[in-house]
Amino acid sequence: MLDKLDTFDNHVRERAFTLWEEAGCPDDRAEEFWHRAREVEMQEYGLSEADLKTLAEERSPGDDADFA
């Protein structure tokens, strides 16, 4: 089951891909589009960095071994 943070991350990923496509699929700029998408999604969700940190902390340790 997806939690709130996973849902947020999926929205960021989808928006970043859309922004990348709209920019003509430039090479070596994935991080730029991810950051822009994350900012837009944070605004749309009404989230702050502290909110995202809280969501991450609410995850149980075994939910995502690669998450840091």
Residue pairs with C-beta under 8 A, 6 or more apart in sequence:
2 10
3 55
3 58
3 59
3 63
4 55
5 52
5 55
5 56
5 59
8 41
8 45
8 47
8 52
8 55
11 41
12 34
12 37
12 38
12 41
13 34
13 37
15 37
15 40
15 41
16 30
16 33
16 34
16 36
16 37
16 38
17 33
18 37
19 33
19 36
19 37
20 26
20 29
20 30
20 33
23 29
23 33
41 47
42 48
42 49
42 52
56 67
59 67
